[in-house]
Amino acid sequence: MYNHFKNIVIITKAQNKDALSLALQIEAWLMARNLKSWTLDNQVQSTIIDIGSLKPDLILVLGGDGTILSVARKITTSDVPFLGVNLGQVGFLAEISPVNWQEQLEIILGGTYRISERLVLSFKVIRQGKVFKEGQAINDLVVHRGGLARLINLDLTLGSQKFGHLRADGIIFATPTGSTAYSVSAGGPLVYPELDAFVVTPICPFLQNFRPLVLPGRERARIYIQDIDPEIMLTVDGQAGYSLNFGDVVEIEKSEKRFKLISPENVDFVQKLVERKFLNRG
């Protein structure tokens, strides 16, 4: 009956008693169905979660959307799909309810589900000609000022084209997955999650007619930091931050990695937008 997923890694929200308690229940439930499982804690200090030796075919994340984003960044493989049990608030990524998880998990393990493959952004911070930081973002990359409200100065190239100079509170590069997060709050568009594209959204541009852009995934963007300001930051998925210096270049492009997310077969993107009040059908 359960031919789709037989080795399941359960990853819980960091040091969360409710998530751990639920993980133990799920472990027992899976064991009764002759399925193997291992439970790991998403430790805040860790930058990598090594699951290679376990060889899972499913990663079950117990937490909110933030936990899924954190775990997805830390796991290097793109072959294993993710499934989330929502212990958070919004639940755009975590599709399973903690109330009736047995029923929903039974359906998915029985083979009734869909896999959504999502674009991931990779970034490099180049300082004095060398790579200073690099990584990946599932939701978004934001260049902004971390302290007092003051405009920052950036030069921007998109593909081979010099886009020009930007004075603004910052700039957001969002994946389709992240288009419903910070980007939409800054006036960016909602993007169907499986499109091979990313969104560039300025944050309060000053005296400039800079509209949000949706660009094909093949494009590469570069941000040139033009301010001598110790508080300019690059923030990754709203969870990790790096200080940027005058002269730094942030390179952003599509990663070779894909984010695979499992959802129940009857879940529809537009339906989710309506339920979470991003759209009003009238």
Backbone bond lengths (Angstrom), bond angles and torsions (degrees), N, CA, C in turn:
res aa  C-N    CA-C-N  psi(-1)  N-CA   C-N-CA  omega(-1)  CA-C   N-CA-C  phi
1 M - - - 1.475 - - 1.519 111.79 -
2 Y 1.325 117.31 -40.82 1.472 120.88 -176.42 1.526 108.70 -103.11
3 N 1.318 116.90 78.10 1.453 121.36 -176.28 1.525 113.15 -96.34
4 H 1.324 117.56 -8.63 1.458 120.40 -172.72 1.532 112.43 -88.79
5 F 1.323 117.62 -44.47 1.457 121.70 -177.32 1.529 108.77 -132.93
6 K 1.332 115.86 122.02 1.465 119.65 -177.78 1.523 112.70 -122.84
7 N 1.324 117.51 -21.84 1.463 122.46 179.29 1.525 108.20 -122.33
8 I 1.316 115.48 110.62 1.465 120.38 -169.59 1.522 110.54 -121.35
9 V 1.323 116.00 124.93 1.460 121.21 173.42 1.526 108.07 -96.48
10 I 1.323 115.99 124.82 1.465 121.98 177.58 1.529 107.45 -102.37
11 I 1.324 117.24 124.22 1.462 121.03 179.66 1.523 108.32 -119.19
12 T 1.323 115.89 124.71 1.459 121.10 -174.19 1.524 111.45 -100.92
13 K 1.319 114.73 153.47 1.461 121.03 172.64 1.519 109.53 -55.81
14 A 1.320 116.48 139.32 1.460 121.67 -171.86 1.526 112.69 -54.12
15 Q 1.315 115.94 123.07 1.463 123.79 173.21 1.525 112.48 50.73
16 N 1.326 115.69 42.72 1.459 121.18 -178.44 1.526 108.91 -110.45
17 K 1.326 116.62 117.09 1.460 121.44 -175.06 1.521 111.98 -66.03
18 D 1.342 117.15 -38.98 1.458 119.90 179.56 1.530 111.08 -64.14
19 A 1.337 115.91 -41.51 1.464 119.85 179.36 1.525 111.04 -65.36
20 L 1.332 116.59 -41.60 1.463 119.81 179.46 1.525 110.94 -65.66
21 S 1.324 117.16 -42.29 1.464 120.94 178.61 1.528 110.95 -60.67
22 L 1.342 116.40 -42.67 1.456 120.27 179.05 1.529 110.62 -67.44
23 A 1.333 117.03 -37.21 1.465 120.79 178.83 1.525 111.12 -60.14
24 L 1.323 117.01 -41.07 1.467 120.63 179.26 1.533 110.67 -65.09
25 Q 1.332 116.75 -38.25 1.467 120.04 176.62 1.531 110.92 -64.59
26 I 1.317 115.71 -43.12 1.465 119.50 -179.14 1.523 110.60 -67.41
27 E 1.328 117.66 -39.62 1.464 120.89 176.54 1.522 111.14 -55.90
28 A 1.330 116.70 -48.07 1.466 121.00 -179.75 1.526 110.72 -63.54
29 W 1.325 116.25 -40.45 1.466 121.54 179.53 1.525 110.65 -63.38
30 L 1.338 116.67 -42.35 1.470 120.94 179.04 1.529 111.53 -68.59
31 M 1.328 116.09 -40.12 1.459 120.12 180.00 1.531 110.96 -60.87
32 A 1.327 115.98 -38.32 1.468 120.23 179.09 1.523 111.77 -64.61
33 R 1.331 116.59 -17.05 1.456 121.66 178.93 1.524 111.58 -107.89
34 N 1.331 115.97 17.21 1.470 123.14 176.71 1.527 112.84 61.02
35 L 1.325 115.54 34.17 1.461 121.39 176.18 1.523 108.94 -109.70
36 K 1.332 116.33 138.65 1.461 121.50 -179.24 1.524 110.08 -85.77
37 S 1.337 115.38 143.82 1.460 119.36 176.61 1.516 110.63 -149.16
38 W 1.327 115.40 153.16 1.460 123.15 176.36 1.529 107.11 -135.62
39 T 1.316 117.54 138.47 1.461 121.29 179.51 1.522 110.14 -108.52
40 L 1.336 115.65 129.61 1.462 123.37 177.90 1.515 108.95 -125.06
41 D 1.328 116.69 150.31 1.456 122.20 176.43 1.528 109.15 -96.82
42 N 1.306 116.81 134.17 1.468 121.10 176.81 1.524 109.06 -78.17
43 Q 1.297 116.55 82.97 1.459 121.52 -174.72 1.526 110.57 -67.04
44 V 1.329 114.90 133.32 1.464 121.00 -174.71 1.525 111.38 -60.60
45 Q 1.316 117.71 -38.70 1.464 120.85 -174.33 1.526 112.95 -75.06
46 S 1.320 117.59 -20.36 1.461 120.00 -173.73 1.523 110.97 -76.61
47 T 1.325 115.60 147.03 1.456 121.00 175.44 1.528 111.51 -108.26
48 I 1.344 116.50 -13.41 1.464 121.62 179.56 1.519 108.50 -136.49
49 I 1.324 116.60 138.70 1.457 121.96 169.81 1.525 106.80 -111.26
50 D 1.315 116.36 111.97 1.466 121.46 -175.39 1.529 109.41 -90.26
51 I 1.323 115.63 109.47 1.468 120.50 179.47 1.528 111.53 -117.20
52 G 1.336 115.84 7.85 1.464 120.30 -173.57 1.520 114.03 -56.73
53 S 1.319 116.90 -42.70 1.466 120.17 -176.77 1.528 112.10 -69.89
54 L 1.338 117.58 -21.80 1.463 121.10 -179.12 1.529 112.42 -81.40
55 K 1.312 116.73 -23.12 1.463 123.73 178.32 1.539 112.64 50.65
56 P 1.327 116.83 56.19 1.470 119.09 -179.20 1.526 111.69 -75.94
57 D 1.314 116.42 157.94 1.456 120.82 170.51 1.521 111.08 -112.28
58 L 1.351 116.41 3.48 1.462 121.65 175.37 1.520 109.39 -155.05
59 I 1.338 116.17 137.15 1.459 121.89 174.22 1.521 107.52 -112.38
60 L 1.317 116.60 116.22 1.460 122.94 -178.64 1.523 108.02 -103.67
61 V 1.325 117.12 115.72 1.461 122.30 -175.11 1.528 109.15 -105.25
62 L 1.337 115.81 125.97 1.459 121.47 178.61 1.523 108.58 -105.12
63 G 1.326 116.13 106.74 1.462 121.65 -177.58 1.514 108.75 165.60
64 G 1.317 116.27 -159.68 1.455 120.47 176.15 1.514 111.12 -98.25
65 D 1.332 115.59 -169.59 1.461 119.92 178.74 1.524 111.59 -60.61
66 G 1.340 116.72 -35.48 1.460 120.00 179.31 1.513 112.34 -61.87
67 T 1.320 117.24 -37.72 1.464 120.70 178.47 1.521 110.11 -67.10
68 I 1.323 117.23 -41.17 1.467 120.00 177.98 1.522 110.72 -61.84
69 L 1.337 117.45 -43.82 1.467 120.55 178.72 1.521 110.95 -60.05
70 S 1.329 116.24 -45.09 1.455 121.34 -179.72 1.517 111.26 -61.53
71 V 1.320 116.79 -47.93 1.466 121.29 -178.31 1.523 110.85 -65.56
72 A 1.331 117.18 -42.20 1.465 120.70 -178.59 1.520 111.84 -62.26
73 R 1.338 117.76 -35.99 1.467 120.52 177.52 1.523 111.48 -68.91
74 K 1.334 116.54 -34.16 1.465 120.60 -173.40 1.523 113.98 -82.22
75 I 1.331 116.76 -17.40 1.461 120.42 179.74 1.521 108.20 -98.65
76 T 1.328 116.01 121.81 1.462 120.69 -170.13 1.526 113.15 -79.41
77 T 1.329 117.91 -28.24 1.456 119.26 -177.95 1.526 111.01 -73.11
78 S 1.328 116.62 147.75 1.461 120.38 176.57 1.522 110.88 -113.44
79 D 1.319 116.71 9.08 1.464 120.53 -176.62 1.522 112.66 -86.00
80 V 1.325 117.74 -23.93 1.456 121.26 -172.76 1.534 109.40 -96.72
81 P 1.322 118.38 126.37 1.463 120.31 179.39 1.524 112.31 -78.39
82 F 1.338 114.69 157.38 1.460 122.91 -179.86 1.524 109.72 -107.88
83 L 1.327 114.89 146.45 1.453 121.93 172.00 1.517 107.13 -136.39
84 G 1.335 117.85 131.12 1.460 120.93 -175.18 1.512 113.16 -111.87
85 V 1.327 115.90 137.10 1.456 122.35 168.76 1.519 106.46 -100.93
86 N 1.318 117.62 120.35 1.459 122.31 -167.89 1.530 112.63 -80.91
87 L 1.326 115.47 105.52 1.460 121.46 172.21 1.523 110.48 -106.96
88 G 1.327 116.51 12.69 1.461 120.95 -178.72 1.515 111.91 -108.31
89 Q 1.351 115.78 -145.78 1.457 121.19 -172.91 1.529 112.39 -105.90
90 V 1.346 117.38 -60.53 1.464 120.71 -170.21 1.520 111.73 -78.85
91 G 1.316 117.42 -54.46 1.453 120.79 177.81 1.516 114.75 73.75
92 F 1.340 117.38 41.10 1.454 119.78 173.99 1.528 110.96 -73.03
93 L 1.324 116.56 -35.11 1.460 121.46 -178.30 1.518 112.00 -100.28
94 A 1.324 117.03 -36.91 1.466 121.69 -179.75 1.527 108.50 -84.97
95 E 1.335 116.06 107.17 1.459 121.24 -169.68 1.527 113.86 -93.49
96 I 1.339 117.87 -21.56 1.460 121.04 -172.09 1.526 110.27 -90.98
97 S 1.309 116.95 135.22 1.462 121.84 178.64 1.532 110.01 -81.90
98 P 1.328 118.11 138.86 1.469 120.20 176.51 1.527 112.12 -71.81
99 V 1.324 117.29 -9.99 1.468 121.47 -178.33 1.529 110.99 -81.59
100 N 1.344 116.57 -49.57 1.465 119.67 -178.44 1.526 111.57 -119.94
101 W 1.335 115.56 42.88 1.461 120.33 -176.54 1.532 112.51 -61.39
102 Q 1.343 118.18 -32.27 1.470 120.02 -178.84 1.525 110.69 -60.23
103 E 1.315 116.28 -47.14 1.467 120.80 -178.50 1.524 111.41 -63.70
104 Q 1.344 115.86 -44.86 1.460 119.59 -177.50 1.529 111.76 -70.40
105 L 1.327 116.43 -39.17 1.453 120.05 179.59 1.526 110.71 -67.93
106 E 1.317 117.24 -37.20 1.468 122.03 176.96 1.524 110.48 -57.98
107 I 1.323 116.51 -43.33 1.466 121.08 -179.25 1.524 110.88 -65.42
108 I 1.332 116.26 -45.76 1.469 120.41 -177.82 1.517 111.38 -67.87
109 L 1.311 118.08 -45.29 1.465 120.92 179.25 1.526 111.18 -64.95
110 G 1.320 116.26 -24.57 1.458 120.01 176.59 1.513 113.77 -78.72
111 G 1.340 116.74 -5.98 1.460 120.43 174.16 1.504 116.08 108.48
112 T 1.333 118.29 2.59 1.457 120.93 178.86 1.520 109.24 -98.45
113 Y 1.308 116.71 95.18 1.458 122.80 -177.96 1.521 108.31 -165.91
114 R 1.320 116.02 173.15 1.463 121.53 171.10 1.517 108.96 -132.41
115 I 1.328 116.30 150.07 1.460 121.84 177.30 1.522 108.97 -109.62
116 S 1.321 115.30 123.36 1.454 122.19 177.35 1.523 108.84 -100.48
117 E 1.331 117.20 118.54 1.464 121.23 178.58 1.526 109.21 -95.61
118 R 1.319 115.62 125.64 1.467 121.84 -172.24 1.531 111.72 -116.99
119 L 1.315 115.28 146.60 1.461 121.82 173.40 1.532 110.12 -68.10
120 V 1.326 115.68 142.47 1.465 124.02 174.89 1.528 107.71 -120.39
121 L 1.320 117.90 141.04 1.464 121.77 176.71 1.525 110.23 -96.22
122 S 1.319 116.18 139.70 1.466 120.89 170.80 1.523 108.42 -110.18
123 F 1.320 116.09 151.66 1.462 120.06 179.80 1.524 111.42 -138.57
124 K 1.305 114.30 154.08 1.464 122.26 171.82 1.518 108.19 -135.63
125 V 1.315 116.34 135.26 1.460 121.41 170.38 1.526 106.48 -101.96
126 I 1.329 115.37 115.40 1.465 120.68 -178.05 1.525 108.25 -102.10
127 R 1.321 115.50 122.84 1.461 122.03 -177.90 1.523 109.09 -125.80
128 Q 1.310 115.72 119.49 1.465 121.93 -179.38 1.526 111.37 53.41
129 G 1.330 115.12 42.36 1.457 121.23 174.37 1.515 115.45 83.14
130 K 1.336 118.08 -1.29 1.466 120.88 -178.37 1.535 110.14 -122.51
131 V 1.336 115.33 151.96 1.460 119.94 177.78 1.519 108.66 -73.52
132 F 1.341 115.61 116.68 1.457 122.55 -177.39 1.538 111.08 -92.51
133 K 1.328 116.22 -42.61 1.464 122.22 176.91 1.524 107.83 -142.32
134 E 1.329 115.74 151.78 1.453 119.79 173.04 1.524 109.05 -153.62
135 G 1.308 115.42 158.72 1.457 119.20 -178.63 1.508 110.96 174.82
136 Q 1.330 114.98 -161.44 1.451 120.93 -176.23 1.522 110.18 -137.04
137 A 1.320 115.26 156.00 1.462 121.32 178.22 1.517 109.29 -131.82
138 I 1.318 115.65 132.90 1.460 121.13 176.86 1.530 109.75 -87.65
139 N 1.320 117.19 -38.67 1.474 122.45 -177.95 1.526 112.39 -98.97
140 D 1.341 116.05 -64.21 1.456 117.72 -172.98 1.522 112.67 -162.21
141 L 1.330 113.90 161.07 1.455 124.57 171.62 1.522 107.03 -121.40
142 V 1.336 116.52 130.10 1.461 120.71 -176.08 1.528 109.01 -128.20
143 V 1.319 116.31 126.77 1.464 122.11 170.54 1.523 106.48 -101.51
144 H 1.325 116.60 124.62 1.461 120.37 -173.33 1.524 109.43 -158.40
145 R 1.313 115.21 172.72 1.452 121.09 175.66 1.519 108.26 -96.68
146 G 1.325 116.67 129.68 1.454 120.29 -172.36 1.512 114.89 -84.73
147 G 1.320 118.70 -16.69 1.457 120.84 -173.75 1.515 112.77 -106.62
148 L 1.331 116.67 -119.57 1.462 122.32 -177.38 1.527 111.24 -63.89
149 A 1.323 116.34 151.27 1.454 121.67 178.18 1.520 109.31 -70.10
150 R 1.328 115.32 103.68 1.457 120.41 179.60 1.519 108.54 -152.34
151 L 1.325 117.08 144.39 1.452 120.63 -177.93 1.523 111.04 -66.26
152 I 1.336 114.91 148.45 1.458 119.96 173.07 1.524 108.46 -115.53
153 N 1.321 116.35 158.35 1.460 122.79 -177.55 1.519 109.83 -112.26
154 L 1.332 115.13 124.52 1.456 121.46 -177.23 1.525 109.33 -133.69
155 D 1.325 116.69 144.40 1.456 121.80 165.97 1.525 107.32 -105.01
156 L 1.312 116.12 145.05 1.457 120.45 -171.71 1.516 110.66 -135.79
157 T 1.350 116.03 132.80 1.459 121.28 169.09 1.522 108.35 -120.61
158 L 1.324 115.58 141.79 1.457 122.50 177.56 1.518 107.53 -124.40
159 G 1.323 116.38 115.96 1.455 120.12 -172.46 1.513 109.31 65.15
160 S 1.311 116.75 -130.24 1.466 120.65 178.33 1.526 112.17 -95.34
161 Q 1.340 116.16 2.81 1.460 120.47 -174.77 1.532 111.38 -99.40
162 K 1.322 115.69 132.63 1.452 120.01 172.87 1.523 108.09 -77.73
163 F 1.317 116.37 115.92 1.461 120.84 -174.96 1.523 111.36 -81.08
164 G 1.318 115.93 -29.87 1.452 118.68 177.47 1.511 113.21 121.71
165 H 1.344 114.35 -165.61 1.458 122.24 -175.76 1.531 109.52 -99.07
166 L 1.317 115.50 141.96 1.463 120.78 -179.58 1.518 109.61 -128.64
167 R 1.330 115.47 126.62 1.462 121.87 168.96 1.516 107.27 -110.42
168 A 1.311 117.02 118.25 1.458 120.25 -173.73 1.520 109.35 -163.19
169 D 1.313 115.18 176.45 1.473 119.41 172.15 1.518 111.11 -72.61
170 G 1.333 116.95 -18.93 1.461 121.01 178.71 1.508 110.58 161.12
171 I 1.321 115.42 -169.16 1.458 121.13 -179.33 1.528 108.68 -148.06
172 I 1.338 115.63 142.83 1.460 122.14 -177.38 1.523 109.16 -117.38
173 F 1.329 115.45 133.01 1.455 122.18 169.90 1.526 106.30 -113.51
174 A 1.328 116.48 112.51 1.460 120.64 -173.01 1.522 110.89 -118.47
175 T 1.324 116.07 141.01 1.450 121.32 168.98 1.524 108.72 -74.94
176 P 1.338 118.28 167.72 1.464 118.65 172.18 1.531 112.21 -56.52
177 T 1.325 117.32 -36.70 1.464 120.33 176.22 1.517 110.71 -59.99
178 G 1.331 116.64 -40.83 1.452 121.48 -177.55 1.513 114.47 -86.13
179 S 1.323 117.46 0.78 1.475 118.76 -178.55 1.522 111.96 -66.37
180 T 1.335 117.63 -19.97 1.467 120.84 179.24 1.526 111.93 -91.60
181 A 1.330 117.36 6.09 1.468 120.95 -177.64 1.532 110.14 -103.70
182 Y 1.316 117.96 -126.41 1.467 122.32 -174.83 1.528 111.58 -58.59
183 S 1.328 116.95 -38.10 1.457 120.90 -175.62 1.524 112.22 -58.23
184 V 1.335 117.38 -45.74 1.468 118.77 -178.64 1.533 110.83 -67.47
185 S 1.337 117.26 -30.67 1.469 120.46 176.30 1.523 111.72 -65.88
186 A 1.345 116.07 -28.23 1.463 121.30 179.49 1.523 111.93 -91.14
187 G 1.339 117.23 7.08 1.453 120.46 177.37 1.506 115.40 100.07
188 G 1.329 117.13 8.39 1.458 120.94 179.10 1.514 112.48 -77.22
189 P 1.344 117.25 165.28 1.460 121.24 -177.38 1.532 111.91 -83.07
190 L 1.324 115.59 156.73 1.452 121.63 169.15 1.523 108.13 -81.85
191 V 1.326 116.99 132.31 1.466 121.41 -174.82 1.519 109.42 -123.71
192 Y 1.327 116.45 134.61 1.458 120.72 178.33 1.527 108.56 -56.75
193 P 1.339 118.24 130.84 1.469 121.00 -166.26 1.524 116.36 -64.39
194 E 1.332 118.18 -19.23 1.461 119.35 -176.10 1.526 113.46 -99.60
195 L 1.331 117.61 6.24 1.459 119.80 177.57 1.526 111.03 -71.48
196 D 1.337 115.58 146.66 1.462 121.45 177.31 1.532 107.46 -89.93
197 A 1.328 114.54 75.92 1.462 120.34 -174.82 1.523 109.01 -157.56
198 F 1.346 115.86 166.87 1.459 119.92 171.75 1.522 109.14 -141.85
199 V 1.329 114.68 162.94 1.461 121.52 -172.81 1.527 109.75 -112.62
200 V 1.325 116.07 136.25 1.463 122.05 173.67 1.526 107.30 -112.58
201 T 1.333 116.40 115.89 1.463 121.44 -176.05 1.524 110.27 -125.95
202 P 1.336 118.21 118.30 1.467 119.50 175.42 1.524 110.10 -73.94
203 I 1.327 116.22 151.26 1.459 121.46 176.63 1.529 107.82 -105.34
204 C 1.320 115.94 106.71 1.478 122.57 178.41 1.524 112.39 49.64
205 P 1.338 118.96 62.84 1.468 119.96 177.54 1.525 110.77 -64.79
206 F 1.342 116.38 144.10 1.463 121.74 -174.80 1.521 109.90 -98.74
207 L 1.338 116.13 116.77 1.463 123.30 175.88 1.529 111.91 52.97
208 Q 1.336 116.31 39.30 1.455 120.51 179.12 1.524 109.20 -137.71
209 N 1.323 115.41 141.61 1.460 120.84 179.61 1.531 108.98 -93.76
210 F 1.314 116.26 61.86 1.457 123.52 -178.07 1.525 107.60 -98.23
211 R 1.324 116.57 104.85 1.463 121.15 179.94 1.538 110.09 -91.48
212 P 1.331 117.56 152.53 1.464 119.82 174.37 1.526 110.82 -57.13
213 L 1.330 115.60 142.83 1.461 122.27 -177.52 1.519 110.11 -119.93
214 V 1.318 116.50 142.69 1.460 121.58 168.39 1.521 106.73 -110.15
215 L 1.335 115.98 119.64 1.463 121.37 -174.00 1.530 110.65 -116.92
216 P 1.338 117.42 149.16 1.464 119.59 177.12 1.523 110.98 -64.92
217 G 1.317 115.71 150.39 1.454 120.59 -176.02 1.516 114.56 -61.31
218 R 1.329 117.83 -20.10 1.469 120.05 -178.24 1.525 112.50 -73.19
219 E 1.335 117.83 -15.46 1.468 120.20 -176.94 1.531 111.56 -73.46
220 R 1.307 115.02 152.96 1.469 121.77 174.07 1.523 108.43 -120.11
221 A 1.320 115.48 137.20 1.464 120.40 179.73 1.529 109.74 -113.81
222 R 1.318 115.51 148.80 1.462 121.55 174.01 1.525 108.49 -132.42
223 I 1.327 114.69 134.38 1.456 121.40 176.77 1.521 107.46 -115.50
224 Y 1.322 116.63 125.52 1.471 122.04 -179.68 1.528 107.77 -106.10
225 I 1.314 116.90 120.50 1.464 121.70 -177.37 1.526 108.71 -79.26
226 Q 1.333 116.25 121.27 1.461 121.77 -174.60 1.526 112.90 -112.62
227 D 1.314 117.51 10.64 1.464 121.39 -179.44 1.522 111.18 -112.63
228 I 1.329 115.56 139.22 1.469 120.43 169.73 1.524 105.97 -91.93
229 D 1.295 115.19 86.62 1.462 121.55 -173.08 1.520 108.11 -145.96
230 P 1.330 118.37 120.83 1.466 120.50 -175.60 1.523 114.12 -73.02
231 E 1.343 117.61 -4.13 1.461 118.65 -173.46 1.526 113.59 -109.57
232 I 1.324 119.10 11.33 1.457 120.57 174.99 1.519 108.72 -77.02
233 M 1.340 115.78 134.09 1.458 121.41 -172.38 1.525 111.07 -128.62
234 L 1.320 114.94 153.49 1.456 122.79 163.26 1.515 106.66 -110.18
235 T 1.331 117.10 120.53 1.458 121.67 179.96 1.524 109.22 -111.38
236 V 1.333 115.56 133.73 1.462 122.45 -176.50 1.526 109.21 -109.81
237 D 1.317 116.30 116.61 1.472 122.67 178.63 1.523 112.66 55.21
238 G 1.331 117.14 23.79 1.457 120.98 -178.94 1.513 113.73 67.17
239 Q 1.348 117.56 14.19 1.457 120.62 -172.33 1.520 114.25 -124.47
240 A 1.316 117.80 -29.35 1.466 121.43 -179.82 1.516 108.37 -127.21
241 G 1.331 117.11 141.63 1.455 120.60 -177.08 1.509 112.78 -133.71
242 Y 1.337 116.55 146.17 1.465 123.15 179.68 1.526 109.07 -133.81
243 S 1.311 116.28 135.34 1.466 121.05 176.97 1.517 110.24 -73.26
244 L 1.334 115.29 141.77 1.452 121.35 178.71 1.522 109.62 -115.91
245 N 1.325 116.22 145.07 1.465 123.08 -179.21 1.529 110.56 -110.50
246 F 1.308 115.66 160.43 1.455 120.93 171.82 1.537 108.90 -55.32
247 G 1.327 116.28 132.00 1.459 121.08 179.80 1.516 114.48 92.12
248 D 1.331 117.72 -11.64 1.468 119.88 176.45 1.526 109.72 -65.79
249 V 1.319 114.78 149.80 1.462 121.64 174.76 1.526 107.79 -122.55
250 V 1.318 115.84 128.34 1.464 121.15 175.86 1.524 107.97 -104.59
251 E 1.327 116.96 116.18 1.458 122.34 177.98 1.529 109.02 -99.31
252 I 1.323 116.35 132.75 1.461 121.72 -177.05 1.523 108.73 -131.86
253 E 1.332 116.22 130.34 1.457 120.74 177.40 1.527 109.59 -155.38
254 K 1.304 115.41 172.57 1.464 120.67 178.62 1.517 110.10 -68.31
255 S 1.333 116.02 134.42 1.453 121.45 177.10 1.529 110.43 -81.23
256 E 1.317 115.41 155.86 1.464 119.66 172.28 1.532 110.69 -70.37
257 K 1.316 116.02 -23.52 1.462 121.07 179.09 1.524 109.74 -73.08
258 R 1.327 116.76 144.87 1.451 122.92 172.44 1.523 108.77 -117.98
259 F 1.305 116.17 145.29 1.459 122.46 177.10 1.522 107.72 -97.13
260 K 1.331 116.58 112.88 1.461 121.62 -177.99 1.522 109.06 -101.61
261 L 1.322 114.95 122.80 1.459 120.55 -175.21 1.522 109.77 -124.74
262 I 1.327 115.50 127.11 1.461 121.21 178.85 1.523 109.78 -89.39
263 S 1.311 115.56 139.18 1.460 120.36 173.87 1.524 109.23 -139.88
264 P 1.331 117.56 156.25 1.457 120.02 173.75 1.524 110.24 -56.24
265 E 1.311 116.71 148.94 1.466 121.65 -172.14 1.521 112.97 -62.54
266 N 1.341 116.91 -27.95 1.465 119.87 -175.18 1.524 113.80 -91.06
267 V 1.334 118.10 4.86 1.469 120.75 -178.78 1.523 109.72 -81.51
268 D 1.328 116.68 131.04 1.454 123.02 -178.00 1.528 109.42 -120.75
269 F 1.350 116.98 139.37 1.466 121.33 -176.28 1.529 111.93 -62.06
270 V 1.329 116.34 -45.77 1.466 119.63 -179.76 1.526 110.32 -63.96
271 Q 1.323 116.18 -39.44 1.468 120.38 177.32 1.524 110.44 -59.29
272 K 1.331 117.04 -41.72 1.469 120.34 178.83 1.523 110.98 -64.91
273 L 1.332 117.24 -38.79 1.463 120.26 178.65 1.525 110.78 -62.36
274 V 1.323 116.30 -40.62 1.467 120.45 179.39 1.524 110.25 -67.80
275 E 1.338 117.21 -45.46 1.458 120.98 -178.24 1.517 112.20 -61.79
276 R 1.354 116.31 -33.34 1.462 120.33 -178.73 1.519 111.62 -96.97
277 K 1.352 115.48 12.53 1.463 123.32 171.93 1.530 113.39 65.26
278 F 1.349 117.02 28.27 1.457 120.66 169.56 1.526 110.44 -81.02
279 L 1.328 116.34 -25.98 1.451 121.77 177.08 1.530 109.10 -129.93
280 N 1.319 115.04 153.40 1.460 120.54 178.03 1.519 107.97 -126.22
281 R 1.318 115.84 114.06 1.457 120.20 -178.85 1.538 112.30 -77.21
282 G 1.333 116.76 -7.62 1.453 119.82 177.22 1.514 112.90 83.74
